[in-house]
Amino acid sequence: MTLPSTINQFPGSTCPKTIMQKLPLLLHDNQTLTNEELTLLIQTDQFDSDLASLADSVRKKYYGIDVYLRGLIEFTNYCKNDCFYCGIRKGNNVLERYRLLEDEILSCCETGYGLGYRTFVLQGGEDPYYDDAKMIPLIANIRKHYEDCAITLSFGERPKESYRAFFEAGANRYLLRHETANETHYHQLHPPVMSGKQRQECLWNLKEIGYQVGSGFMVGSPYQTTEHLIEDLRFLQQLRPDMIGIGPFIAHHATPFHSFPNGPLRLTLRLISILRLMFPNTLIPSTTALGTIDPSGREFGLRCGANVLMPNLSPVAVRKKYELYNNKICMDEEAAECRHCLEQRVVRAGYRVVTHIGNVKPLEIDGQSTQ
């Protein structure tokens, strides 16, 4: 995806120049724009500074300078799916597979709790081994030991009744990126047996059950267009998730997309700012992928409106086996070392790490809370 450098490269636009110059402020005030206006905003870097400044002011209105930490536990790298971009896809026959035992997962939680984390994220591939019979008692056990913590799940598509059972066992949140809202683009990224509509239906099921729901998409994925990105924003406007996670596409050497270029840092940061202005109260992570494509990527993400980081609590011995993309960072750091490093980065960026559970704040409309 090639980005034009200025709005003067859009001679066919019918948007008046005076309006074009005020697009960031219009988005800030209205929390939405027309498709044409969003196209102009996405396809030029002219507004990046204004977008970041406005986005940072909005996140400070809702969250101050607080940055929430979520302790990530990557408990299985087995996956039944063959997504064309993912390093743990079923077809990666050179990957050494692993599964953490329940005691190992609980040990990760214990370490994280001692470091101040009050949210644990159980993330993994779509591994049939971890069926309801295994997951329900695991979730209940974590809830029993850590009553003051949020339990976030992130292991793909499940039947609605399974989601409900996990919720009743004690899970609070579920993260499931929709990846792309355009069905044609979805099939360019996934094998025919997978369905974008089905994935979206899972998100609606999760909301109906009562989860705090997170969704999101890759930036700069193969075959992605600006129109696809706008469809993603429109879908998120319908879903109104509590958390929106985006990150740049990063190629993995053992996938069909190994030769595609990585997603652009600048475009990803721009979209973080746009998301903060469209969804003022939403929790937005500054992802590990940002830190992978630029050493200061996560700090840039915070300055553009993000307010969540997800340090890794997984045992060091398995981290390199959960390589979704090439050159993933933080593979060799012990949990305490990772926590200290992130806190220093957050402080240098002008923010502060907080240790409480970090729920989404109510949206304010005309000065009144919507909850």
C-alpha positions as CSV (number, residue, x, y, z in Angstrom):
1,M,0.0,0.0,0.0
2,T,1.6,3.2,-1.2
3,L,0.8,6.4,0.8
4,P,0.7,9.7,-1.0
5,S,2.5,12.5,0.8
6,T,0.0,15.3,0.7
7,I,-3.7,15.8,0.0
8,N,-2.8,17.6,-3.2
9,Q,-2.4,14.2,-4.7
10,F,-6.2,13.7,-4.6
11,P,-7.3,16.0,-7.4
12,G,-10.6,14.0,-7.9
13,S,-11.8,14.8,-4.4
14,T,-15.0,16.7,-4.0
15,C,-14.2,17.6,-0.4
16,P,-13.7,21.4,-0.1
17,K,-10.1,22.3,0.8
18,T,-11.3,24.2,3.9
19,I,-13.0,21.0,5.2
20,M,-10.0,18.9,4.3
21,Q,-7.8,20.9,6.5
22,K,-10.1,20.4,9.4
23,L,-10.7,16.7,9.1
24,P,-8.9,15.7,12.3
25,L,-11.0,18.2,14.3
26,L,-14.2,17.1,12.5
27,L,-13.5,13.5,13.5
28,H,-12.7,14.6,17.1
29,D,-16.0,16.5,17.3
30,N,-18.3,14.0,15.5
31,Q,-16.5,10.6,16.1
32,T,-17.2,9.8,12.4
33,L,-16.6,11.0,8.9
34,T,-17.9,10.2,5.4
35,N,-16.1,7.5,3.5
36,E,-14.5,10.1,1.3
37,E,-13.2,12.1,4.3
38,L,-11.8,8.9,5.9
39,T,-10.1,8.1,2.6
40,L,-8.3,11.4,2.6
41,L,-7.4,11.0,6.3
42,I,-6.0,7.5,5.8
43,Q,-4.1,8.2,2.6
44,T,-2.0,11.1,3.6
45,D,0.5,11.9,6.3
46,Q,-0.4,15.6,6.3
47,F,-2.7,15.2,9.3
48,D,-0.6,12.8,11.4
49,S,0.6,15.4,13.9
50,D,-2.9,16.8,14.5
51,L,-4.4,13.3,14.7
52,A,-1.9,12.1,17.3
53,S,-2.3,15.3,19.4
54,L,-6.1,15.1,19.4
55,A,-6.0,11.3,20.1
56,D,-3.7,11.8,23.0
57,S,-5.9,14.5,24.5
58,V,-9.0,12.2,24.2
59,R,-7.2,9.2,25.8
60,K,-6.1,11.5,28.6
61,K,-9.6,12.8,29.1
62,Y,-10.8,9.2,29.7
63,Y,-7.7,7.5,31.1
64,G,-5.3,10.2,32.1
65,I,-1.7,9.0,31.6
66,D,-2.5,5.5,32.9
67,V,-1.3,2.5,30.9
68,Y,-2.9,-0.8,31.7
69,L,-0.8,-4.0,31.7
70,R,-2.3,-7.4,30.6
71,G,-0.3,-10.5,31.4
72,L,-0.2,-12.6,28.3
73,I,0.0,-16.4,28.6
74,E,0.5,-18.2,25.3
75,F,-0.7,-21.6,26.4
76,T,-0.7,-23.6,23.1
77,N,0.7,-23.1,19.6
78,Y,-1.4,-25.9,18.1
79,C,-4.0,-24.7,15.6
80,K,-6.4,-26.4,13.4
81,N,-6.5,-23.4,10.9
82,D,-4.3,-22.6,8.0
83,C,-4.4,-18.8,7.9
84,F,-2.0,-17.7,5.2
85,Y,-0.3,-15.1,7.3
86,C,0.2,-16.9,10.6
87,G,3.4,-18.6,11.8
88,I,1.5,-21.2,13.9
89,R,-0.8,-22.2,11.1
90,K,-1.5,-26.0,10.8
91,G,0.5,-26.2,7.6
92,N,3.8,-25.1,9.3
93,N,5.4,-28.5,9.6
94,V,8.8,-27.2,10.9
95,L,7.3,-25.6,14.0
96,E,7.9,-27.4,17.3
97,R,4.5,-27.6,19.0
98,Y,3.7,-27.3,22.7
99,R,0.9,-27.1,25.2
100,L,1.2,-25.7,28.7
101,L,-0.2,-27.9,31.5
102,E,-2.7,-26.4,33.9
103,D,-0.1,-26.2,36.6
104,E,2.2,-24.2,34.3
105,I,-0.6,-21.8,33.4
106,L,-1.4,-21.3,37.1
107,S,2.3,-20.7,37.7
108,C,2.3,-17.9,35.1
109,C,-0.7,-16.4,36.8
110,E,1.1,-16.5,40.1
111,T,4.2,-14.8,38.7
112,G,2.0,-12.1,37.0
113,Y,0.0,-11.4,40.1
114,G,3.2,-10.9,42.1
115,L,4.3,-8.4,39.4
116,G,1.1,-6.4,39.8
117,Y,-0.9,-7.7,36.8
118,R,-4.6,-7.9,37.4
119,T,-5.6,-9.2,34.0
120,F,-4.5,-12.5,32.6
121,V,-4.9,-13.2,28.8
122,L,-5.0,-16.9,27.9
123,Q,-4.0,-16.8,24.2
124,G,-3.6,-19.7,21.8
125,G,-4.3,-21.2,18.5
126,E,-7.6,-23.0,17.8
127,D,-6.5,-26.2,19.5
128,P,-9.2,-28.9,19.7
129,Y,-7.3,-30.5,22.6
130,Y,-8.4,-27.7,24.8
131,D,-12.1,-28.5,24.7
132,D,-14.8,-27.4,27.1
133,A,-14.0,-30.2,29.5
134,K,-10.4,-28.9,29.9
135,M,-11.1,-25.1,29.6
136,I,-14.0,-24.8,32.0
137,P,-12.2,-26.2,35.1
138,L,-9.0,-24.3,34.2
139,I,-10.9,-21.0,34.0
140,A,-12.8,-21.8,37.2
141,N,-9.5,-22.6,39.0
142,I,-7.9,-19.3,37.9
143,R,-11.0,-17.4,39.1
144,K,-10.9,-19.2,42.4
145,H,-7.3,-18.2,43.0
146,Y,-7.5,-14.6,41.6
147,E,-10.9,-13.2,42.4
148,D,-9.8,-9.6,41.9
149,C,-8.4,-10.2,38.4
150,A,-10.0,-10.2,34.9
151,I,-9.6,-13.3,32.9
152,T,-9.4,-12.7,29.2
153,L,-9.6,-15.4,26.6
154,S,-8.2,-15.3,23.1
155,F,-8.3,-18.6,21.3
156,G,-10.5,-18.2,18.4
157,E,-13.9,-19.3,17.2
158,R,-16.0,-21.5,19.5
159,P,-19.7,-22.4,19.6
160,K,-21.9,-20.0,21.5
161,E,-22.6,-22.5,24.2
162,S,-18.9,-22.9,24.8
163,Y,-18.4,-19.1,25.1
164,R,-21.3,-19.0,27.6
165,A,-19.8,-21.9,29.7
166,F,-16.4,-20.1,29.8
167,F,-18.2,-16.9,31.0
168,E,-20.1,-18.7,33.7
169,A,-16.8,-20.3,34.8
170,G,-15.4,-16.9,35.5
171,A,-14.0,-15.4,32.2
172,N,-14.7,-11.7,31.8
173,R,-13.3,-10.7,28.4
174,Y,-12.7,-12.2,25.0
175,L,-10.4,-11.0,22.3
176,L,-11.2,-12.0,18.7
177,R,-9.9,-9.9,15.8
178,H,-12.2,-9.9,12.9
179,E,-9.1,-9.5,10.7
180,T,-10.9,-7.9,7.8
181,A,-14.6,-7.0,7.4
182,N,-14.5,-7.5,3.6
183,E,-15.5,-11.1,2.8
184,T,-13.5,-11.2,-0.5
185,H,-10.4,-9.9,1.3
186,Y,-11.0,-12.4,4.1
187,H,-10.8,-15.3,1.6
188,Q,-7.6,-13.9,0.2
189,L,-6.1,-14.2,3.7
190,H,-7.7,-17.6,4.7
191,P,-8.5,-21.0,3.2
192,P,-12.0,-21.5,1.8
193,V,-13.3,-23.4,4.9
194,M,-13.0,-20.3,7.0
195,S,-15.6,-17.5,7.0
196,G,-15.4,-13.9,7.9
197,K,-19.1,-13.8,8.5
198,Q,-18.9,-16.7,10.9
199,R,-16.1,-14.9,12.8
200,Q,-18.2,-11.8,13.1
201,E,-21.1,-13.8,14.3
202,C,-18.8,-15.1,17.1
203,L,-18.2,-11.5,18.2
204,W,-21.9,-10.7,18.3
205,N,-22.4,-13.9,20.4
206,L,-19.8,-12.8,22.8
207,K,-21.4,-9.4,23.3
208,E,-24.8,-11.0,23.8
209,I,-23.4,-13.3,26.5
210,G,-21.9,-10.3,28.4
211,Y,-18.2,-10.4,27.7
212,Q,-16.1,-7.3,27.4
213,V,-15.2,-7.9,23.8
214,G,-12.1,-7.0,21.8
215,S,-11.8,-7.0,18.0
216,G,-9.4,-5.5,15.5
217,F,-7.5,-6.0,12.2
218,M,-4.1,-6.1,10.6
219,V,-2.7,-3.1,8.8
220,G,-1.0,-3.5,5.5
221,S,-2.0,-7.1,5.1
222,P,-1.6,-8.6,1.6
223,Y,-4.2,-7.3,-0.9
224,Q,-5.6,-4.7,1.6
225,T,-7.0,-1.5,0.2
226,T,-8.1,1.8,1.8
227,E,-11.7,0.7,1.1
228,H,-11.1,-2.5,3.2
229,L,-9.8,-0.4,6.0
230,I,-12.9,1.8,5.9
231,E,-15.1,-1.3,6.0
232,D,-13.2,-2.4,9.1
233,L,-14.0,1.0,10.7
234,R,-17.6,0.8,9.8
235,F,-17.9,-2.8,11.2
236,L,-16.3,-1.6,14.5
237,Q,-18.9,1.2,14.6
238,Q,-21.6,-1.4,14.5
239,L,-20.0,-3.7,17.0
240,R,-18.8,-1.0,19.5
241,P,-16.2,-3.3,21.1
242,D,-14.6,-2.5,24.5
243,M,-11.1,-3.1,23.1
244,I,-9.7,-2.6,19.6
245,G,-6.4,-4.1,18.7
246,I,-4.6,-3.4,15.5
247,G,-1.0,-4.0,14.4
248,P,1.0,-4.1,11.2
249,F,1.1,-7.2,9.1
250,I,4.5,-8.8,9.6
251,A,5.5,-11.7,7.2
252,H,6.5,-15.1,8.6
253,H,9.0,-17.2,6.7
254,A,6.9,-20.4,6.9
255,T,3.7,-19.0,5.4
256,P,2.4,-18.4,1.8
257,F,2.8,-14.7,2.5
258,H,6.5,-14.9,3.4
259,S,7.6,-12.5,0.6
260,F,5.0,-9.8,1.2
261,P,6.2,-6.5,2.7
262,N,5.4,-5.7,6.3
263,G,2.6,-3.2,7.1
264,P,3.7,0.4,7.4
265,L,4.4,1.8,10.9
266,R,3.2,5.2,10.0
267,L,-0.2,4.0,8.7
268,T,-0.7,1.8,11.8
269,L,-0.1,4.8,14.1
270,R,-2.4,6.9,12.0
271,L,-5.1,4.4,12.4
272,I,-4.6,4.1,16.1
273,S,-5.2,7.8,16.3
274,I,-8.3,7.6,14.1
275,L,-9.7,4.7,16.2
276,R,-9.1,6.7,19.4
277,L,-11.1,9.6,17.9
278,M,-13.9,7.4,16.7
279,F,-14.0,5.3,19.9
280,P,-12.9,7.7,22.6
281,N,-13.4,5.4,25.6
282,T,-12.2,2.2,24.0
283,L,-9.1,0.3,25.3
284,I,-6.5,0.3,22.6
285,P,-3.2,-1.7,22.9
286,S,0.1,-0.7,21.6
287,T,1.1,-4.0,20.3
288,T,4.2,-6.2,20.3
289,A,4.1,-6.1,16.5
290,L,4.6,-2.3,16.6
291,G,7.7,-2.8,18.7
292,T,8.9,-5.5,16.3
293,I,8.9,-3.2,13.2
294,D,10.4,-0.2,15.1
295,P,12.3,-0.3,18.4
296,S,10.2,2.6,19.7
297,G,7.0,1.4,18.1
298,R,5.1,0.8,21.3
299,E,6.0,4.2,22.7
300,F,4.8,5.8,19.4
301,G,1.6,3.9,19.8
302,L,1.0,5.3,23.3
303,R,1.6,8.8,22.0
304,C,-1.0,8.2,19.2
305,G,-3.8,7.2,21.6
306,A,-3.1,3.7,22.8
307,N,-3.4,2.9,26.5
308,V,-2.7,-0.9,27.0
309,L,0.4,-3.0,26.8
310,M,0.5,-6.8,26.9
311,P,3.7,-8.1,28.4
312,N,4.5,-11.8,28.1
313,L,4.1,-14.1,31.1
314,S,4.7,-17.3,29.1
315,P,7.7,-19.5,30.1
316,V,10.8,-18.4,28.2
317,A,11.3,-21.9,27.0
318,V,8.2,-21.8,24.8
319,R,8.1,-18.2,23.6
320,K,10.1,-18.8,20.4
321,K,7.6,-21.5,19.5
322,Y,4.8,-19.0,19.5
323,E,6.2,-16.9,16.7
324,L,3.2,-15.6,14.8
325,Y,5.5,-13.4,12.6
326,N,9.2,-13.0,12.0
327,N,11.5,-11.4,14.6
328,K,9.0,-11.1,17.3
329,I,10.5,-9.2,20.3
330,C,10.7,-10.1,24.0
331,M,11.4,-13.8,23.4
332,D,14.2,-14.1,26.0
333,E,13.2,-11.9,28.8
334,E,12.0,-13.3,32.1
335,A,8.6,-11.9,33.2
336,A,10.1,-9.6,35.8
337,E,12.6,-8.2,33.4
338,C,9.9,-7.6,30.8
339,R,7.8,-5.8,33.3
340,H,10.7,-3.5,34.3
341,C,11.6,-2.8,30.7
342,L,8.0,-1.9,29.8
343,E,7.6,0.4,32.7
344,Q,10.7,2.3,31.8
345,R,9.5,2.7,28.2
346,V,6.1,3.9,29.4
347,V,7.7,6.5,31.7
348,R,10.0,7.7,28.9
349,A,6.9,8.1,26.7
350,G,5.3,10.4,29.3
351,Y,2.8,7.9,30.9
352,R,2.6,5.6,33.9
353,V,1.9,2.0,34.4
354,V,-1.0,1.1,36.7
355,T,-1.7,-2.2,38.3
356,H,-5.5,-2.3,38.7
357,I,-7.9,-4.3,36.6
358,G,-8.4,-1.6,34.0
359,N,-11.9,-1.9,32.8
360,V,-13.2,0.2,29.9
361,K,-14.5,3.6,31.0
362,P,-18.1,4.7,30.1
363,L,-18.5,6.8,27.0
364,E,-19.5,10.4,27.6
365,I,-22.0,12.1,25.4
366,D,-22.7,15.8,26.0
367,G,-20.9,15.4,29.3
368,Q,-23.1,12.5,30.5
369,S,-22.0,9.0,31.0
370,T,-23.7,6.4,28.8
371,Q,-23.5,3.7,31.5
